[in-house]
Amino acid sequence: MDFGTSKITVLIGSRGINDSICIDGIGMCEYAGYSCGRWLDFERLPQAISQAIAGAEKSARIHADKLYIGVPNEFSMCKVNDVSISLNKKRRVTEQDVETLRDVGNKYSSDSDWKVINIQPIYYTLDDDRKLIEPVGMESTRLGGSISYTLAKTDFLEVVDLAVDSADIHETEYVSTSLAEMLFLFDDYTRDKCVMLADVGAIGTALSIGRGDGICRQYYFPWGGARITGALAEKLDLSYNAAERLKRKVILSLEPEYIPPDGETPPVLQTEYEVEIDNELHSYPVAEVNVAVRLEIERLARYIAKALKACDYEYPEFTPLSVTGGGLNHIRGAAEYLAECLNREVNTVKPSLPMLDRPQLSAALGLLDMVLANDMPSGGLLDRMRRRFSKRKR
């Protein structure tokens, strides 16, 4: 189950051929969402959760016994601890050593307000200071590492557990949505260099910086694609639905006043966007619409730039920003303009799955992929993920 900023999505799926994902059931329910650490319509939240679950169960024709739930950045935080333990003598590193190292760095077990939901390595180190992702079996007198701990707010877990229980599902497990997305959208090599991912939703944006198999820093901004829709509705005196249709027509690369440099080629220019409203075709100036859209993208750029400036994690200076989610993907040229505002390479990423290659599904599919990749008969997902990544070689 993925909590988007405007929609709850529940997927029931299985692993297909060539490691593909088969969606057996899908349920979606629009809801008020969340912002600034609170639900915008707390009273209707249980109903929305139940409706999304019921939709997925109905289309899959099964009843779910257990639900894996993604925790958004707004209700979680990330801590990275550099820890080290002595092995007393030179010997091979064991799984138990890795477990001990993780436990030494976990300083949050007694915090009643937060619960650790993921523990992932950014890298491990041995006594020769080599950085690696898989230390088990290597000889060393010391084991160290930079370990990422993702924590979820306990009041978020309690509220969602209560709502899910009313839908007749009594077993839940929580994981970081940003972590699931990062592991799903980027390969090992790319993550080892560092990745920067912005999931732009309808009313909020989650920004995460990751490296190796862990999240290094994460942020949340109260800016989403609905801000653009609202700006167009206000500027052009449109209904919200009409403004949304207009937004999907926008091409930011259009320049109505462009004059060909040779002075002879007749310009073929689009000066207006046409939108059907109440069975009538209405036209709106490209220049006016594009200015309004650009102004809102500039607001998003300022949020991102401020977060990156304040970030205390040392990431490579030229790390590109990858954008996913449904907030910007309908606007052609949005990524290019955001890149111009940030003076940084910006690219759009989406699931590389046939028929499911939509940015707005990145989070939900990332969560499902994480569960399917770690589907084992015993142990929690957190421990199964550790075993999965212990097989990764460098």
C-alpha positions in Angstrom: 0.0 0.0 0.0 1.4 3.3 -1.1 0.2 6.6 0.4 0.5 9.2 -2.3 -0.3 12.8 -1.5 -3.7 12.6 -3.2 -4.3 8.9 -3.7 -3.9 5.6 -1.8 -2.8 2.7 -4.0 -2.9 -1.0 -3.1 -1.3 -3.6 -5.4 -1.6 -7.4 -5.2 1.0 -9.0 -7.5 3.3 -11.8 -8.3 6.6 -12.4 -10.1 6.4 -13.2 -13.8 8.9 -14.4 -16.3 12.2 -12.6 -16.7 11.8 -11.1 -13.3 8.8 -9.1 -14.4 5.9 -8.0 -12.2 2.4 -9.2 -12.8 -0.4 -7.1 -11.3 -3.1 -9.4 -10.1 -5.2 -6.7 -8.4 -5.1 -3.0 -8.0 -7.2 -0.7 -5.8 -7.1 3.1 -5.7 -8.9 5.7 -3.7 -8.5 9.4 -3.9 -8.3 11.2 -0.5 -7.3 14.5 1.0 -3.7 13.4 1.6 -1.3 14.9 4.1 0.9 17.9 4.5 3.2 19.3 7.3 3.1 16.0 9.2 -0.7 15.7 9.5 -3.6 14.1 7.6 -5.8 16.7 5.9 -8.9 14.6 6.4 -8.2 12.3 9.3 -11.9 11.3 9.8 -12.1 9.8 6.2 -8.7 8.1 6.2 -9.9 4.7 7.4 -12.7 4.7 4.8 -10.2 5.5 2.1 -7.7 2.8 3.2 -10.5 0.2 3.3 -11.8 1.2 -0.1 -8.3 0.9 -1.7 -7.8 -2.5 -0.1 -11.3 -3.8 -1.1 -10.7 -2.6 -4.7 -7.4 -4.6 -4.9 -8.9 -7.7 -3.3 -11.9 -7.6 -5.6 -9.9 -7.3 -8.8 -7.5 -10.1 -7.6 -10.4 -12.2 -6.3 -8.5 -13.0 -3.1 -8.5 -11.8 0.5 -5.2 -10.4 1.6 -3.8 -11.8 4.9 -0.9 -9.4 5.3 -0.2 -5.9 4.0 3.1 -4.3 3.4 2.9 -0.6 3.8 5.1 2.2 2.5 5.9 5.0 4.9 6.2 8.4 3.1 9.1 10.9 3.8 6.6 13.1 5.6 6.1 10.5 8.4 9.7 9.2 8.5 13.3 10.3 9.0 16.7 8.9 8.1 19.8 8.7 10.3 23.2 7.6 9.0 25.7 6.4 11.6 29.3 5.5 11.1 30.1 2.6 13.4 32.9 0.2 14.0 33.5 -3.0 16.0 36.7 -5.0 16.7 36.9 -8.6 15.7 39.7 -9.2 18.3 41.9 -10.9 15.7 42.2 -11.3 12.0 39.5 -13.6 10.8 36.7 -13.9 8.4 33.7 -11.6 8.8 30.5 -13.5 9.6 26.8 -12.7 9.3 26.7 -12.3 13.1 29.4 -9.7 12.9 27.3 -7.7 10.4 24.3 -8.1 12.7 26.3 -6.9 15.7 27.5 -3.8 13.8 24.0 -2.9 12.8 22.9 -3.2 16.5 25.7 -1.1 17.7 24.6 1.7 15.4 20.9 1.4 16.3 20.5 4.0 19.0 16.7 4.4 18.5 15.2 1.2 20.0 14.1 3.0 23.2 12.5 6.0 21.4 8.7 5.8 21.9 8.0 8.3 19.2 9.9 6.5 16.4 10.3 2.9 15.2 13.1 1.6 13.0 11.7 0.1 9.9 14.7 -0.3 7.7 18.5 -0.8 8.3 20.6 -0.6 5.1 24.3 -0.3 4.4 25.7 2.6 2.5 29.0 0.8 2.6 31.1 -1.4 5.0 34.8 -1.0 5.7 37.6 -3.4 6.8 40.9 -2.7 8.5 42.5 -1.6 5.1 39.7 1.0 4.8 38.3 -0.5 1.6 34.6 0.4 1.1 32.4 -2.5 0.0 28.8 -3.6 0.2 29.4 -7.3 1.2 32.0 -7.9 3.9 31.0 -11.5 4.9 33.8 -13.9 4.2 36.5 -11.2 4.0 39.4 -11.3 6.4 39.9 -8.4 8.8 40.6 -7.4 12.4 37.9 -4.7 12.3 34.4 -4.2 10.7 33.0 -0.8 10.2 30.4 0.9 8.1 28.1 3.7 7.3 24.7 2.4 8.1 21.4 4.0 7.2 18.5 3.8 9.7 15.0 4.7 8.5 12.5 5.5 11.3 8.7 5.9 11.1 6.6 8.0 13.4 4.8 5.6 15.8 1.6 7.6 15.7 1.5 7.1 11.9 1.9 3.3 12.4 -0.8 3.2 15.1 -3.3 5.2 12.9 -2.7 3.1 9.8 -2.7 -0.2 11.8 -6.1 0.6 13.3 -7.5 1.5 9.8 -6.1 -1.6 8.2 -7.5 -3.8 11.0 -11.0 -2.5 10.3 -10.5 -3.8 6.7 -10.0 -7.3 8.2 -6.2 -7.4 7.7 -4.4 -8.1 11.0 -0.8 -8.4 9.9 1.2 -5.5 8.6 4.8 -4.6 7.9 6.2 -1.2 7.2 9.1 -0.1 4.9 10.4 3.2 3.6 8.7 4.2 0.4 11.7 6.2 -0.8 14.1 3.3 -0.2 11.8 1.0 -2.2 11.7 3.5 -5.0 15.5 4.0 -5.0 16.2 0.2 -5.1 13.6 -0.3 -7.8 14.5 2.5 -10.2 18.3 2.5 -10.1 20.8 -0.3 -10.6 23.6 -1.1 -8.2 26.3 0.8 -10.2 24.2 4.0 -10.3 23.4 3.8 -6.6 27.0 3.3 -5.6 27.9 6.6 -7.2 24.9 8.4 -5.5 21.4 9.1 -6.6 19.1 12.0 -6.0 15.4 11.3 -6.4 12.4 13.7 -6.3 9.0 12.0 -6.3 6.6 14.9 -7.2 3.1 14.1 -6.2 -0.2 16.1 -6.4 0.3 18.2 -3.3 3.8 17.3 -2.0 7.3 16.3 -3.1 9.6 13.8 -1.5 13.3 14.4 -2.1 15.8 11.6 -1.2 19.6 11.2 -1.5 20.8 7.7 -1.6 24.0 5.7 -1.9 24.8 2.0 -1.9 21.7 0.3 -0.5 20.6 3.0 1.9 19.0 6.4 2.1 21.4 9.2 3.3 19.1 12.1 3.6 15.4 12.7 2.9 13.1 15.8 2.7 9.5 16.7 2.1 8.1 19.9 0.5 4.5 21.0 0.4 4.6 21.5 -3.3 3.0 19.3 -6.0 1.5 19.4 -9.4 -1.8 20.7 -8.0 0.0 24.0 -7.4 0.3 24.4 -11.2 -3.4 23.5 -11.7 -4.4 26.0 -9.0 -2.3 28.8 -10.5 -3.8 28.3 -14.0 -7.3 28.2 -12.5 -6.8 31.5 -10.7 -5.0 33.3 -13.5 -7.4 32.3 -16.2 -10.6 32.1 -14.1 -11.1 28.4 -14.8 -12.6 25.5 -12.8 -10.1 23.2 -11.3 -10.9 20.4 -13.8 -10.6 22.7 -16.8 -7.3 24.0 -15.5 -6.1 20.4 -15.1 -7.0 19.6 -18.7 -5.2 22.8 -19.8 -2.1 21.8 -17.8 -1.9 18.5 -19.7 -1.7 20.5 -22.9 1.3 22.5 -21.9 4.6 22.3 -23.8 7.2 24.5 -22.1 9.5 24.5 -25.1 7.0 26.4 -27.2 8.1 29.9 -27.9 5.3 31.9 -29.7 7.5 34.8 -30.5 10.3 32.7 -32.1 11.7 34.0 -35.4 13.7 31.7 -37.6 17.3 32.9 -37.8 17.5 32.7 -41.6 14.7 35.2 -41.9 13.2 33.3 -44.8 11.7 30.2 -43.4 8.0 30.9 -42.5 7.5 30.3 -38.8 5.1 27.6 -37.9 4.0 28.7 -34.4 1.5 27.5 -31.9 0.3 30.6 -30.1 -2.7 29.1 -28.2 -3.7 26.0 -26.3 -7.2 24.7 -27.1 -9.2 23.0 -24.4 -12.7 21.7 -24.5 -14.9 22.9 -21.7 -18.6 22.2 -21.5 -18.6 20.9 -25.1 -17.1 24.2 -26.3 -13.5 24.8 -27.5 -11.7 27.5 -25.6 -8.3 29.0 -26.5 -5.6 30.3 -24.1 -2.4 32.1 -25.0 0.7 29.9 -24.9 2.9 32.7 -23.6 0.5 33.5 -20.6 0.0 29.8 -19.7 3.7 28.9 -19.9 4.7 31.8 -17.7 2.3 30.7 -15.0 3.6 27.1 -15.2 7.2 28.2 -15.1 6.7 30.4 -12.0 5.4 27.3 -10.1 8.3 25.1 -11.3 10.6 27.9 -10.0 9.0 27.5 -6.6 9.7 23.8 -6.6 13.3 24.6 -7.7 13.7 26.9 -4.7 12.5 24.2 -2.3 15.0 21.7 -3.7 17.9 24.2 -3.9 17.3 25.2 -0.3 17.4 21.6 0.9 20.5 20.7 -1.1 22.3 23.8 0.3 21.4 22.8 3.8 22.3 19.1 3.3 25.1 18.0 5.5 25.8 14.8 3.6 28.7 15.1 1.1 27.3 13.9 -2.2 29.1 14.3 -5.5 28.6 17.8 -6.8 27.3 16.8 -10.2 24.9 14.2 -9.1 21.8 14.5 -11.4 18.3 14.9 -10.1 15.9 12.2 -11.1 12.2 13.1 -11.1 9.4 10.6 -10.9 5.7 10.7 -9.7 2.6 12.1 -11.3 3.1 15.8 -10.4 5.1 16.9 -13.4 5.1 14.0 -15.8 2.2 15.4 -17.9 4.0 18.6 -18.7 6.4 18.4 -21.6 9.5 20.3 -21.0 9.1 20.5 -17.2 12.3 18.5 -16.4 14.3 20.6 -18.8 13.1 23.8 -17.2 13.7 22.5 -13.7 17.2 21.7 -14.8 17.7 25.2 -16.0 16.4 26.6 -12.7 18.7 24.3 -10.6 21.7 24.5 -12.9 21.8 20.7 -12.6 21.1 17.8 -14.9 17.5 16.6 -14.4 16.0 13.5 -15.9 12.7 11.7 -15.6 12.7 8.1 -14.3 9.9 5.6 -14.4 9.4 1.8 -14.0 10.9 -0.1 -16.9 8.0 -2.5 -17.1 5.8 -3.0 -20.1 2.3 -1.5 -19.7 3.4 -0.2 -16.2 6.0 2.4 -17.3 4.2 5.4 -15.6 6.1 7.7 -13.2 3.0 7.9 -10.9 3.4 4.1 -10.3 7.0 4.3 -9.2 6.3 4.2 -5.5 3.7 1.5 -5.5 5.6 -0.8 -7.9 8.8 -0.2 -5.9 7.1 -1.4 -2.8 5.7 -4.4 -4.5 9.0 -5.3 -6.1 10.7 -5.1 -2.7 8.2 -7.5 -1.2 8.4 -9.9 -4.1 12.2 -9.8 -4.1 12.2 -10.8 -0.4 9.3 -13.2 -0.3 10.6 -15.9 2.0 8.7 -18.2 4.4 10.1 -16.8 7.6 11.7 -13.6 9.1 10.6 -10.0 8.8 11.1 -8.0 5.6 13.9 -6.0 7.2 15.9 -9.2 7.9 15.1 -10.7 4.5 16.3 -7.5 2.8 19.6 -7.9 4.6 20.0 -11.4 3.4 19.1 -10.4 -0.1 21.7 -7.7 -0.2 24.3 -9.9 1.4 24.3 -11.8 -2.0 25.3 -8.7 -3.9 28.9 -8.8 -5.1 31.3 -6.0 -6.0 
